Amino acid sequence: MHEKTPPQLRGHLVTLRPFQKLTEFDFYWSLVSHPETRRYLGFAPHTILEELHFLDARTAAANAMVMTVNNCADGEPKPVGTISLDNIDIVNGRAELSRIIIVPECRGKGYARDACATLCQYAFSASLKLRLIYACVLDPNQAGRGQLESVGFNCRATLPEWDRVGSLYVDEHVLILRRDDFDASRLFNPQKQKNRTA
Ligand SMILES: CC(C)(COP(=O)(O)OP(=O)(O)OC[C@H]1O[C@@H](n2cnc3c(N)ncnc32)[C@H](O)[C@@H]1OP(=O)(O)O)[C@@H](O)C(=O)NCCC(=O)NCCS
């Protein structure tokens, strides 16, 4: 876990806290093993044991932050998803935003956008001082791409036939958000509540 991982990051709708393997792994596994989600994760471990090793490596890494997304609307934090910052590269001032997953029953409420915006704000702040964040999304994943674009990410490259989804090879898009283009104040409208299902 990155030495500068904060104990908590507060967004408008959600709070991000460092992933706790002992108490949160079952929740995390239910997110990543969901068939509709797994097909869009690209490379992903296939068994619980592989996922545990994969997570251990990432949570121990000095250049990664794995966070649980909590909804605190009723006082008690309730986990609703996960989000990570990987490959944090202080020298080059960049990191990868990855594994943004919200539980299916909580989608369409703005949680992913708020979690992304909150983590990006932290990454661009004096704490990490990054200058850009990138994210990769597979072509058929309209919701994944849409939520990144809603935070201000722009597609800057496309890797043709990069990953397999089912029996097809699909393109992967690389989206980038630069610190200078990030405008947290325009991202959130508290009146807006939708119920779109992903
Ligand atoms: C992608 C995902 C994280 C979005 O979570 P969410 O909480 O439902 O997203 P939000 O409610 O914050 O939506 C933010 C924006 O994303 C876009 N979006 C969300 N769901 C969408 C959908 N089904 N189709 C198209 N665009 C969508 C919209 O632009 C939306 O803004 P709007 O409400 O103003 O129109 C969620 O669908 C998910 O967990 N999918 C499976 C995992 C995944 O594919 N993760 C990304 C790759 S790692």
The ligand as an ORCA input file, in Angstrom:
! r2SCAN-3c Opt
* xyz 0 1
  C     -18.900      1.282    -14.658
  C     -19.548      1.386    -13.288
  C     -18.430      1.417    -12.238
  C     -20.386      2.670    -13.218
  O     -20.857      2.802    -11.879
  P     -22.126      3.723    -11.515
  O     -22.042      4.028    -10.052
  O     -23.355      3.094    -12.008
  O     -21.826      5.045    -12.384
  P     -22.405      6.500    -12.067
  O     -23.814      6.385    -11.580
  O     -21.443      7.223    -11.204
  O     -22.474      7.172    -13.506
  C     -21.575      8.215    -13.895
  C     -21.642      8.356    -15.397
  O     -21.229      7.164    -16.052
  C     -21.969      6.976    -17.256
  N     -22.700      5.693    -17.151
  C     -22.998      5.004    -16.029
  N     -23.667      3.866    -16.330
  C     -23.824      3.879    -17.673
  C     -24.412      2.965    -18.587
  N     -25.009      1.820    -18.169
  N     -24.347      3.248    -19.899
  C     -23.738      4.385    -20.344
  N     -23.169      5.285    -19.522
  C     -23.200      5.025    -18.195
  C     -22.881      8.155    -17.386
  O     -22.196      9.166    -18.140
  C     -23.030      8.611    -15.954
  O     -23.313      9.984    -15.861
  P     -24.856     10.475    -15.868
  O     -25.532      9.771    -14.738
  O     -24.732     11.947    -15.642
  O     -25.429     10.112    -17.197
  C     -20.504      0.182    -13.004
  O     -21.404      0.058    -14.090
  C     -19.771     -1.117    -12.798
  O     -19.387     -1.452    -11.668
  N     -19.548     -1.891    -13.898
  C     -18.820     -3.158    -13.814
  C     -17.322     -2.946    -13.576
  C     -16.671     -2.147    -14.687
  O     -16.916     -2.372    -15.863
  N     -15.778     -1.213    -14.262
  C     -15.039     -0.375    -15.184
  C     -13.849     -1.053    -15.759
  S     -12.692     -1.607    -14.545
*
